[in-house]
Protein backbone atom coordinates (compact mmCIF):
# COMPACT_ATOMS: atom_id res chain seq x y z
CA UNK A 1 0.00 0.00 0.00
CA UNK A 2 1.38 3.47 -0.84
CA UNK A 3 2.73 5.43 2.12
CA UNK A 4 0.45 8.45 2.35
CA UNK A 5 1.74 9.73 5.69
CA UNK A 6 5.47 10.18 5.17
CA UNK A 7 5.63 11.35 1.56
CA UNK A 8 5.13 14.97 0.58
CA UNK A 9 2.09 15.87 -1.50
CA UNK A 10 2.00 18.95 -3.71
CA UNK A 11 -1.12 21.12 -3.43
CA UNK A 12 -1.86 20.42 -7.08
CA UNK A 13 -2.02 16.69 -6.32
CA UNK A 14 -4.66 17.01 -3.60
CA UNK A 15 -8.33 17.26 -4.56
CA UNK A 16 -10.36 19.98 -2.86
CA UNK A 17 -11.06 19.34 0.84
CA UNK A 18 -9.28 15.96 0.80
CA UNK A 19 -6.59 14.84 3.24
CA UNK A 20 -4.13 12.22 1.98
CA UNK A 21 -2.85 11.54 5.51
CA UNK A 22 -6.29 10.36 6.56
CA UNK A 23 -7.19 8.42 3.41
CA UNK A 24 -7.81 4.68 3.16
CA UNK A 25 -7.55 2.71 -0.11
CA UNK A 26 -10.73 1.61 -1.85
CA UNK A 27 -10.39 -2.14 -1.42
CA UNK A 28 -9.36 -1.77 2.24
CA UNK A 29 -12.56 0.14 2.91
CA UNK A 30 -14.58 -2.44 0.98
CA UNK A 31 -13.17 -5.17 3.23
CA UNK A 32 -13.99 -3.17 6.36
CA UNK A 33 -17.57 -2.68 5.18
CA UNK A 34 -17.84 -6.41 4.46
CA UNK A 35 -16.79 -7.01 8.06
CA UNK A 36 -19.28 -4.63 9.67
CA UNK A 37 -22.31 -4.24 7.39
CA UNK A 38 -25.19 -6.43 8.48
CA UNK A 39 -26.44 -8.84 5.87
CA UNK A 40 -30.06 -8.71 4.79
CA UNK A 41 -30.70 -4.96 5.11
CA UNK A 42 -31.27 -2.63 2.17
CA UNK A 43 -27.91 -0.87 2.45
CA UNK A 44 -25.14 -2.41 0.35
CA UNK A 45 -21.37 -2.29 0.37
CA UNK A 46 -21.30 -0.50 -2.97
CA UNK A 47 -23.73 2.24 -1.95
CA UNK A 48 -21.71 2.87 1.19
CA UNK A 49 -18.55 3.10 -0.90
CA UNK A 50 -20.03 5.72 -3.24
CA UNK A 51 -21.27 7.68 -0.21
CA UNK A 52 -17.75 7.61 1.25
CA UNK A 53 -16.28 8.69 -2.09
CA UNK A 54 -18.78 11.49 -2.56
CA UNK A 55 -18.42 12.83 0.97
CA UNK A 56 -14.67 12.57 1.63
CA UNK A 57 -12.86 10.80 -1.20
CA UNK A 58 -12.29 7.90 1.24
CA UNK A 59 -10.75 9.94 4.06
CA UNK A 60 -11.65 9.84 7.74
CA UNK A 61 -11.97 13.57 8.37
CA UNK A 62 -14.09 16.17 10.11
CA UNK A 63 -16.13 18.43 7.86
CA UNK A 64 -14.86 21.84 6.72
CA UNK A 65 -11.22 21.12 7.47
CA UNK A 66 -11.90 20.23 11.08
CA UNK A 67 -14.55 22.77 12.05
CA UNK A 68 -17.84 21.33 10.78
CA UNK A 69 -20.47 19.15 12.51
CA UNK A 70 -19.95 16.01 10.39
CA UNK A 71 -17.20 13.44 10.75
CA UNK A 72 -16.00 10.14 9.33
CA UNK A 73 -15.82 8.66 5.85
CA UNK A 74 -19.51 9.30 5.25
CA UNK A 75 -19.70 12.58 7.20
CA UNK A 76 -22.18 11.67 9.92
CA UNK A 77 -23.41 14.56 12.06
CA UNK A 78 -22.83 12.67 15.27
CA UNK A 79 -24.32 15.31 17.57
CA UNK A 80 -27.70 15.56 15.90
CA UNK A 81 -30.15 14.85 18.69
CA UNK A 82 -32.00 12.23 16.65
CA UNK A 83 -28.83 10.11 16.83
CA UNK A 84 -28.72 10.00 20.65
CA UNK A 85 -30.63 6.68 20.81
CA UNK A 86 -28.50 5.23 18.02
CA UNK A 87 -25.25 5.92 19.82
CA UNK A 88 -26.76 4.65 23.04
CA UNK A 89 -27.47 1.38 21.20
CA UNK A 90 -23.75 0.98 20.46
CA UNK A 91 -22.72 1.98 23.99
CA UNK A 92 -21.76 5.62 23.47
CA UNK A 93 -23.01 8.75 25.17
CA UNK A 94 -23.45 11.42 22.49
CA UNK A 95 -24.89 13.91 24.96
CA UNK A 96 -21.95 14.85 27.23
CA UNK A 97 -20.10 16.86 24.56
CA UNK A 98 -23.17 17.68 22.48
CA UNK A 99 -23.47 21.45 21.85
CA UNK A 100 -27.13 21.02 20.85
CA UNK A 101 -28.25 19.69 24.23
CA UNK A 102 -28.75 22.25 27.04
CA UNK A 103 -26.85 21.63 30.26
CA UNK A 104 -30.04 21.17 32.30
CA UNK A 105 -31.14 18.34 30.00
CA UNK A 106 -27.72 16.71 30.23
CA UNK A 107 -28.13 16.67 34.00
CA UNK A 108 -31.75 15.54 34.02
CA UNK A 109 -33.24 13.86 30.96
CA UNK A 110 -30.00 12.27 29.75
CA UNK A 111 -28.19 11.57 33.01
CA UNK A 112 -28.90 7.86 32.55
CA UNK A 113 -26.28 7.85 29.76
CA UNK A 114 -23.42 8.91 32.03
CA UNK A 115 -22.13 5.37 32.50
CA UNK A 116 -21.38 5.11 28.77
CA UNK A 117 -18.22 6.34 27.04
CA UNK A 118 -18.59 9.95 25.98
CA UNK A 119 -18.53 10.34 22.20
CA UNK A 120 -16.23 12.96 20.65
CA UNK A 121 -15.06 13.76 17.15
CA UNK A 122 -11.73 12.23 18.09
CA UNK A 123 -13.49 8.94 18.90
CA UNK A 124 -14.18 8.65 15.17
CA UNK A 125 -11.02 10.23 13.82
CA UNK A 126 -8.59 8.12 15.81
CA UNK A 127 -10.02 4.77 14.67
CA UNK A 128 -10.74 4.04 11.00
CA UNK A 129 -12.29 0.72 11.89
CA UNK A 130 -14.76 2.36 14.26
CA UNK A 131 -15.48 5.08 11.72
CA UNK A 132 -16.62 2.45 9.22
CA UNK A 133 -18.37 0.36 11.86
CA UNK A 134 -20.31 3.42 13.04
CA UNK A 135 -21.76 4.06 9.60
CA UNK A 136 -22.63 0.40 9.08
CA UNK A 137 -24.30 0.14 12.47
CA UNK A 138 -26.29 3.30 11.83
CA UNK A 139 -27.97 1.78 8.79
CA UNK A 140 -28.63 -1.40 10.76
CA UNK A 141 -30.23 0.75 13.48
CA UNK A 142 -32.36 2.56 10.91
CA UNK A 143 -33.55 -0.81 9.63
CA UNK A 144 -34.74 -1.75 13.14
CA UNK A 145 -35.55 1.52 14.88
CA UNK A 146 -35.76 4.30 12.31
CA UNK A 147 -39.07 6.01 11.68
CA UNK A 148 -40.04 5.77 7.99
CA UNK A 149 -41.57 8.66 6.09
CA UNK A 150 -45.33 8.70 6.52
CA UNK A 151 -45.22 6.27 9.42
CA UNK A 152 -48.25 5.74 11.62
CA UNK A 153 -47.89 6.09 15.38
CA UNK A 154 -45.66 3.37 16.79
CA UNK A 155 -44.35 2.25 13.41
CA UNK A 156 -40.61 1.86 13.18
CA UNK A 157 -38.02 0.31 10.91
CA UNK A 158 -36.79 1.82 7.63
CA UNK A 159 -36.60 -1.12 5.26
CA UNK A 160 -36.00 0.58 1.90
CA UNK A 161 -32.65 1.79 0.56
CA UNK A 162 -34.08 5.16 -0.43
CA UNK A 163 -35.58 5.58 3.00
CA UNK A 164 -32.20 4.95 4.60
CA UNK A 165 -30.53 7.36 2.23
CA UNK A 166 -33.06 10.07 2.99
CA UNK A 167 -31.97 9.76 6.63
CA UNK A 168 -28.34 10.00 5.48
CA UNK A 169 -28.71 13.16 3.37
CA UNK A 170 -31.03 14.96 5.75
CA UNK A 171 -33.66 16.22 3.30
CA UNK A 172 -33.95 19.59 1.60
CA UNK A 173 -32.08 20.09 -1.63
CA UNK A 174 -29.76 17.23 -0.70
CA UNK A 175 -32.57 14.76 -1.42
CA UNK A 176 -31.34 14.80 -5.02
CA UNK A 177 -28.33 12.78 -3.89
CA UNK A 178 -30.51 9.83 -2.90
CA UNK A 179 -30.96 8.79 -6.53
CA UNK A 180 -27.30 9.55 -7.25
CA UNK A 181 -26.19 7.18 -4.51
CA UNK A 182 -28.55 4.44 -5.69
CA UNK A 183 -27.54 4.72 -9.34
CA UNK A 184 -23.81 5.00 -8.70
CA UNK A 185 -23.96 2.14 -6.21
CA UNK A 186 -25.57 -0.02 -8.88
CA UNK A 187 -22.92 1.00 -11.41
CA UNK A 188 -20.14 0.17 -8.95
CA UNK A 189 -21.62 -3.23 -8.12
CA UNK A 190 -21.49 -4.14 -11.80
CA UNK A 191 -17.74 -3.48 -12.08
CA UNK A 192 -16.20 -3.86 -8.62
CA UNK A 193 -15.10 -7.43 -9.36
CA UNK A 194 -14.29 -6.81 -13.02
CA UNK A 195 -10.55 -6.28 -12.52
CA UNK A 196 -10.91 -3.13 -14.62
CA UNK A 197 -9.48 -0.18 -12.76
CA UNK A 198 -10.84 2.44 -15.14
CA UNK A 199 -14.38 1.07 -14.95
CA UNK A 200 -14.29 1.23 -11.15
CA UNK A 201 -13.03 4.82 -11.29
CA UNK A 202 -15.75 5.76 -13.77
CA UNK A 203 -18.45 4.22 -11.57
CA UNK A 204 -17.18 6.13 -8.55
CA UNK A 205 -16.95 9.39 -10.47
CA UNK A 206 -20.58 9.06 -11.53
CA UNK A 207 -21.58 10.12 -8.00
CA UNK A 208 -19.43 13.25 -7.80
CA UNK A 209 -22.07 15.95 -8.23
CA UNK A 210 -22.05 18.98 -5.94
CA UNK A 211 -23.80 22.32 -5.68
CA UNK A 212 -21.77 25.27 -6.91
CA UNK A 213 -21.98 28.82 -5.56
CA UNK A 214 -24.99 29.50 -7.78
CA UNK A 215 -26.82 26.48 -6.47
CA UNK A 216 -26.40 24.40 -9.63
CA UNK A 217 -25.39 20.77 -9.56
CA UNK A 218 -22.06 20.28 -11.31
CA UNK A 219 -19.95 17.18 -11.79
CA UNK A 220 -16.45 17.25 -10.30
CA UNK A 221 -14.89 13.99 -11.41
CA UNK A 222 -11.46 12.92 -10.27
CA UNK A 223 -10.13 12.01 -13.69
CA UNK A 224 -7.29 9.47 -13.62
CA UNK A 225 -5.04 11.46 -15.95
CA UNK A 226 -5.42 14.61 -13.80
CA UNK A 227 -5.43 13.05 -10.34
CA UNK A 228 -2.92 10.27 -10.94
CA UNK A 229 -1.35 10.35 -7.53
CA UNK A 230 -4.73 10.30 -5.79
CA UNK A 231 -5.72 7.14 -7.65
CA UNK A 232 -2.29 5.56 -7.13
CA UNK A 233 -3.06 5.73 -3.42
CA UNK A 234 -6.78 4.95 -3.47
CA UNK A 235 -6.89 2.35 -6.24
CA UNK A 236 -3.35 1.43 -7.33
CA UNK A 237 -2.97 -0.31 -10.66
CA UNK A 238 -1.21 -3.21 -8.92
CA UNK A 239 -3.91 -3.77 -6.29
CA UNK A 240 -4.16 -7.57 -5.84
CA UNK A 241 -7.95 -7.39 -5.94
CA UNK A 242 -7.78 -6.27 -9.56
CA UNK A 243 -6.13 -9.57 -10.47
CA UNK A 244 -8.01 -12.04 -8.28
Helices and strands as residue ranges (DSSP letters): G 11-13, G 20-22, H 26-36, H 45-56, H 63-66, G 81-83, H 84-89, E 92-93, H 103-107, G 111-113, E 117-118, H 121-125, H 128-145, H 161-169, G 172-175, H 176-191, H 197-205, E 209-211, E 217-219, H 228-234, G 240-242
